[in-house]
């Protein structure tokens, strides 16, 4: 498909923003001096290394309060940000 690259980039950008939020990728770019493409690539590496989709699904389907769910997802975003930073270095 002639828009394959743009479709893949859009889907990956959405995944990064949905899981890390808007600020973490920009903070990483500034702190590590990395390009967004490198940050996205290391996000995928972290996702695969730590089986993050399964963890996110477990949190999203757990029988817990929404406040607890949001707190867990926020803590996971911070942890993933740290792992991405380590991978970038």
GROMACS elastic network, one bead per residue, 0.5 to 0.9 nm:
[ bonds ]
;  ai    aj funct       b0    kb
    1     4     6  0.52697   500
    1     5     6  0.87380   500
    2     5     6  0.78321   500
    2     6     6  0.88060   500
    3     6     6  0.53258   500
    3     7     6  0.60890   500
    3     8     6  0.86289   500
    4     7     6  0.51533   500
    4     8     6  0.61343   500
    4     9     6  0.85370   500
    5     8     6  0.52154   500
    5     9     6  0.60693   500
    5    10     6  0.85449   500
    6     9     6  0.50561   500
    6    10     6  0.60453   500
    6    11     6  0.85888   500
    7    10     6  0.51421   500
    7    11     6  0.61804   500
    7    12     6  0.85617   500
    8    11     6  0.52133   500
    8    12     6  0.60882   500
    8    13     6  0.84910   500
    9    12     6  0.51654   500
    9    13     6  0.59745   500
    9    14     6  0.85013   500
   10    13     6  0.51117   500
   10    14     6  0.61222   500
   10    15     6  0.86354   500
   11    14     6  0.51405   500
   11    15     6  0.62678   500
   11    16     6  0.87688   500
   12    15     6  0.50182   500
   12    16     6  0.62120   500
   12    17     6  0.86260   500
   12    40     6  0.71967   500
   12    44     6  0.85482   500
   13    16     6  0.51572   500
   13    17     6  0.61569   500
   13    18     6  0.84214   500
   13    40     6  0.73157   500
   14    17     6  0.52158   500
   14    18     6  0.58610   500
   14    19     6  0.84863   500
   15    18     6  0.51100   500
   15    19     6  0.61171   500
   15    20     6  0.83526   500
   16    19     6  0.53501   500
   16    20     6  0.57234   500
   16    21     6  0.72850   500
   16    22     6  0.85193   500
   16    25     6  0.79290   500
   16    40     6  0.69355   500
   16    43     6  0.71368   500
   16    44     6  0.87435   500
   17    20     6  0.52851   500
   17    22     6  0.55091   500
   17    23     6  0.85964   500
   17    24     6  0.85733   500
   17    25     6  0.79182   500
   18    21     6  0.57768   500
   18    22     6  0.81788   500
   19    56     6  0.87716   500
   19    73     6  0.78634   500
   19    74     6  0.86266   500
   19    76     6  0.84105   500
   19    77     6  0.61848   500
   19    80     6  0.88079   500
   20    23     6  0.77259   500
   20    24     6  0.59925   500
   20    25     6  0.72411   500
   20    73     6  0.89496   500
   20    74     6  0.80363   500
   20    76     6  0.83593   500
   20    78     6  0.74491   500
   20    80     6  0.75585   500
   20    81     6  0.70680   500
   21    24     6  0.61878   500
   21    25     6  0.77049   500
   21    74     6  0.88874   500
   21    77     6  0.76310   500
   22    25     6  0.65907   500
   22    26     6  0.73065   500
   23    26     6  0.54066   500
   23    27     6  0.60757   500
   23    28     6  0.86167   500
   24    27     6  0.50490   500
   24    28     6  0.60925   500
   24    29     6  0.86004   500
   24    77     6  0.82728   500
   24    78     6  0.80406   500
   24    81     6  0.65989   500
   25    28     6  0.50791   500
   25    29     6  0.62058   500
   25    30     6  0.87200   500
   25    36     6  0.73206   500
   25    39     6  0.69347   500
   25    40     6  0.83847   500
   25    81     6  0.78487   500
   26    30     6  0.62469   500
   26    31     6  0.85578   500
   26    36     6  0.79705   500
   27    30     6  0.51579   500
   27    31     6  0.59379   500
   27    32     6  0.82412   500
   28    31     6  0.51325   500
   28    32     6  0.55927   500
   28    33     6  0.74919   500
   28    34     6  0.71760   500
   28    36     6  0.87457   500
   28    39     6  0.75001   500
   28    81     6  0.77185   500
   28    84     6  0.83012   500
   28    85     6  0.66427   500
   29    32     6  0.55496   500
   29    33     6  0.52057   500
   29    35     6  0.60601   500
   29    36     6  0.65572   500
   29    38     6  0.89880   500
   29    39     6  0.73521   500
   30    33     6  0.52427   500
   30    34     6  0.71372   500
   31    34     6  0.79912   500
   31    85     6  0.88072   500
   32    35     6  0.89243   500
   32    85     6  0.71318   500
   32    88     6  0.73595   500
   32    89     6  0.75473   500
   34    37     6  0.81811   500
   34    38     6  0.63343   500
   34    39     6  0.68003   500
   34    88     6  0.75583   500
   35    38     6  0.53130   500
   35    39     6  0.64587   500
   35    40     6  0.87688   500
   36    40     6  0.60723   500
   36    41     6  0.85038   500
   37    40     6  0.51258   500
   37    41     6  0.61534   500
   37    42     6  0.86798   500
   38    41     6  0.50063   500
   38    42     6  0.61579   500
   38    43     6  0.84706   500
   38    88     6  0.74205   500
   39    42     6  0.51968   500
   39    43     6  0.60701   500
   39    44     6  0.87405   500
   39    84     6  0.69742   500
   39    85     6  0.82232   500
   39    88     6  0.72162   500
   40    44     6  0.64160   500
   40    45     6  0.87676   500
   40    84     6  0.88570   500
   41    44     6  0.52377   500
   41    45     6  0.64152   500
   41    46     6  0.87944   500
   42    46     6  0.60722   500
   42    47     6  0.84189   500
   42    83     6  0.85664   500
   42    84     6  0.55528   500
   42    85     6  0.83113   500
   42    87     6  0.62167   500
   42    88     6  0.66684   500
   43    46     6  0.50975   500
   43    47     6  0.60773   500
   43    48     6  0.86754   500
   43    80     6  0.77662   500
   43    81     6  0.82369   500
   43    83     6  0.83808   500
   43    84     6  0.58006   500
   43    87     6  0.87798   500
   44    48     6  0.62718   500
   44    49     6  0.85655   500
   45    48     6  0.52471   500
   45    49     6  0.60016   500
   45    50     6  0.85631   500
   45    84     6  0.82211   500
   45    87     6  0.82882   500
   46    49     6  0.50303   500
   46    50     6  0.59885   500
   46    51     6  0.80493   500
   46    52     6  0.76569   500
   46    80     6  0.71091   500
   46    83     6  0.66441   500
   46    84     6  0.64475   500
   46    87     6  0.79743   500
   47    50     6  0.56837   500
   47    51     6  0.57065   500
   47    53     6  0.68432   500
   47    80     6  0.83343   500
   48    51     6  0.51505   500
   48    52     6  0.67697   500
   48    53     6  0.82915   500
   49    52     6  0.79026   500
   50    53     6  0.86992   500
   50    55     6  0.85798   500
   51    54     6  0.58317   500
   51    55     6  0.67069   500
   52    56     6  0.59856   500
   52    57     6  0.84183   500
   52    80     6  0.89104   500
   53    56     6  0.51388   500
   53    57     6  0.61025   500
   53    58     6  0.85707   500
   54    57     6  0.51008   500
   54    58     6  0.61433   500
   54    59     6  0.87249   500
   55    58     6  0.50426   500
   55    59     6  0.63103   500
   55    60     6  0.85932   500
   56    59     6  0.51733   500
   56    60     6  0.60737   500
   56    61     6  0.86148   500
   56    73     6  0.75294   500
   56    76     6  0.84645   500
   57    61     6  0.60484   500
   57    62     6  0.83458   500
   58    61     6  0.53394   500
   58    62     6  0.58597   500
   59    62     6  0.52260   500
   59    63     6  0.86480   500
   59    64     6  0.85560   500
   59    69     6  0.64043   500
   59    72     6  0.73222   500
   59    73     6  0.74101   500
   60    63     6  0.86884   500
   60    69     6  0.68687   500
   60    73     6  0.85343   500
   61    64     6  0.84668   500
   62    65     6  0.87511   500
   62    69     6  0.80109   500
   64    67     6  0.82413   500
   64    68     6  0.63713   500
   64    69     6  0.65453   500
   65    68     6  0.52546   500
   65    69     6  0.62540   500
   65    70     6  0.87193   500
   66    70     6  0.60494   500
   66    71     6  0.84452   500
   67    70     6  0.52438   500
   67    71     6  0.61669   500
   67    72     6  0.86329   500
   68    71     6  0.50285   500
   68    72     6  0.60983   500
   68    73     6  0.85812   500
   69    72     6  0.51498   500
   69    73     6  0.61643   500
   69    74     6  0.85439   500
   70    73     6  0.51055   500
   70    74     6  0.60622   500
   70    75     6  0.85927   500
   71    74     6  0.50776   500
   71    75     6  0.61978   500
   71    76     6  0.85877   500
   72    75     6  0.50844   500
   72    76     6  0.61115   500
   72    77     6  0.86043   500
   73    77     6  0.61593   500
   73    78     6  0.87353   500
   74    77     6  0.50578   500
   74    78     6  0.64088   500
   74    79     6  0.87127   500
   75    78     6  0.51620   500
   75    79     6  0.62276   500
   75    80     6  0.86130   500
   76    80     6  0.60020   500
   76    81     6  0.84099   500
   77    80     6  0.51104   500
   77    81     6  0.60241   500
   77    82     6  0.86359   500
   78    81     6  0.50537   500
   78    82     6  0.63691   500
   78    83     6  0.88097   500
   79    82     6  0.51340   500
   79    83     6  0.63727   500
   79    84     6  0.87163   500
   80    84     6  0.60689   500
   80    85     6  0.84920   500
   81    84     6  0.51002   500
   81    85     6  0.61536   500
   81    86     6  0.86650   500
   82    85     6  0.50506   500
   82    86     6  0.62449   500
   82    87     6  0.86547   500
   83    86     6  0.50372   500
   83    87     6  0.61682   500
   83    88     6  0.85705   500
   84    87     6  0.50298   500
   84    88     6  0.61020   500
   84    89     6  0.87057   500
   85    88     6  0.50864   500
   85    89     6  0.64094   500
   86    89     6  0.52309   500
